Amino acid sequence: MKNFKALALATTVFVALGGAASAKTLVYCSEGSPEGFDPSAYTSGTTFDASSRTIFNRLVEFKHGSTETEPGLATSYDISDDGLTYTFHLRPGVKFQTTDFFTPTRDMNADDVVFSFERQLDKDNAWYAYAPGISWEYFDAMSFPSLIKSVEKVDDMTVKFTLNRPEAPFIADLAMDFASIVSKEYADQLAAAGTKEQFNQKPVGTGPFQFVAYQQDAVIRYKAFPDYWAGKQKIDNLVFAITTDASVRRQKLEAGECQIMPYPSPADVEALKGNDKLNVEESAGLNIGYLAYNTTQAPFDNPKVRKALNMAIDKPAIIDAVFQGTGQVAKNPIPPTMWSYNDAVQDDPYDPDAAKKMLEDAGVTDLSMKIWAMPVQRPYNPNARRMAELLQADFAKVGVKAEIVSYEWGEYLARSGEKDHDGAVLLGWTGDNGDPDNFLATLLGCDAVGTSSNVAEFCYQPYEDLIQKAKVTSDMAERTKLYEQAQVIFKEQAPWATIAHSTVYIPMTKSVENFVIDPLGYHRFDGVDIAE
């Protein structure tokens, strides 16, 4: 009955939005619900697809299908010789979206840019904690509070960032979702009305599509923004039909009730490729799937225990059972397609007997633990529940009793971000900017402890010294050496069991034109068309 209702809903949405003969409607069968619509407040790709990549823009953007940046809301920028001052020259004539809940009276300007960053930077800002549970995890995990000294308006069309230290990936960082530019005028209107929480529920941006409506856990509706600075989109209506079950997403796609679906079940890939009505795009994923131990909680505070558990895991068996030919065993915390990948690192061998002895030598007997399994499919883990079951069986062979737990996706991320969470968390990451810093610092740096980025709560000074040194040098060869050393220390300390890097598949109907797989894992619909 649940699947029937989901299928019926998507059909209803498609008919309702596609009623006008001349209107083009694209239905995307998304895998989950967004946590909210303020992209700066979250870290998940599901939320970014629904917010930052549809509704908003940034000062600089990533080119389609690339990690290279290009002008966005800023047409150009200047960098001081000491690398501490970045001056951005804003694009004139950029409009904010007009909706039934907000009508802008001016174009985007420096006030909006300053507000977008100061609300995350300044704890005394009235918008720093504008709604219950709002936090700036990404901003914090990227060390921006200590990095940015000030964000200043030079004039209406010029903004100056002053840094406390050089930051090699700073421009790429500003193309990331947490750096989306929001409307200060809209924020002021909501503050005056006493309805600040609406900022996260009814978004307003400068992006290619504007928000129309959201039915929780069911559907999000957008329409093309007619005054978009880069030109109105060829798609008139965009629909996210939220469909958590991969088999139902496939049914909808094959029935023509949606045109694009993410994260097909690995077992379905070959059949989808054989469907002559579909195209299946594929790309090596810039990702990592892992099991993160809470390194602040006994006995996982002992790297020997973590190492022993890693040696108990039969990773090739997990790749076969869960990824079914769509993944490869991971040994490092960054994917092999990323520069500075250290192929000389030796992976932990699968050796249950040695693992059991190591646990005994560490004084660990009769260990009971929890394995957290994600409730949604992600590019780095197509079936977390099945993976958890295999880990549970592996751990049982070395005398460790594991209980599998799960939560709704938003709650899962929030709970795993709490410093005192228990057990080991299945999670993963798709790179956001093509720089190793986005993995090695964001996921494992001291500034990210207590966020849903660093769920291992890992803060180890010899490692930290290396990644911080790599941040402040622009010499690629030197940065590579530092990151290679950091990967060696990571392997010695074993805050994670590195599980897999996956191949990304995107099935779509042959009517879809110009959809490009994003190496950063986003699903972008600007520039996409549907053949008549």
MODANOR-V482979 format. One record per helix or strand of 3 or more residues. SS is the DSSP state (h for helix, s for strand). FROM is the first residue (numbers start at 1). TO is the last residue. If there is no record, write none. Layout:
ss=SS from=FROM to=TO
ss=SS from=FROM to=TO
This chain:
ss=h from=2 to=17
ss=s from=25 to=29
ss=h from=39 to=41
ss=h from=45 to=50
ss=s from=60 to=62
ss=s from=69 to=71
ss=s from=74 to=79
ss=s from=85 to=90
ss=h from=110 to=121
ss=h from=137 to=141
ss=h from=144 to=147
ss=s from=148 to=155
ss=s from=158 to=163
ss=h from=170 to=173
ss=h from=177 to=179
ss=h from=184 to=193
ss=h from=196 to=200
ss=s from=209 to=215
ss=s from=219 to=224
ss=s from=237 to=241
ss=h from=246 to=254
ss=s from=260 to=262
ss=h from=266 to=273
ss=s from=278 to=284
ss=s from=287 to=293
ss=h from=303 to=311
ss=h from=315 to=323
ss=s from=327 to=329
ss=h from=352 to=361
ss=s from=368 to=372
ss=h from=384 to=396
ss=s from=401 to=405
ss=h from=409 to=416
ss=s from=424 to=430
ss=h from=437 to=440
ss=h from=446 to=448
ss=h from=461 to=471
ss=h from=476 to=493
ss=s from=496 to=509
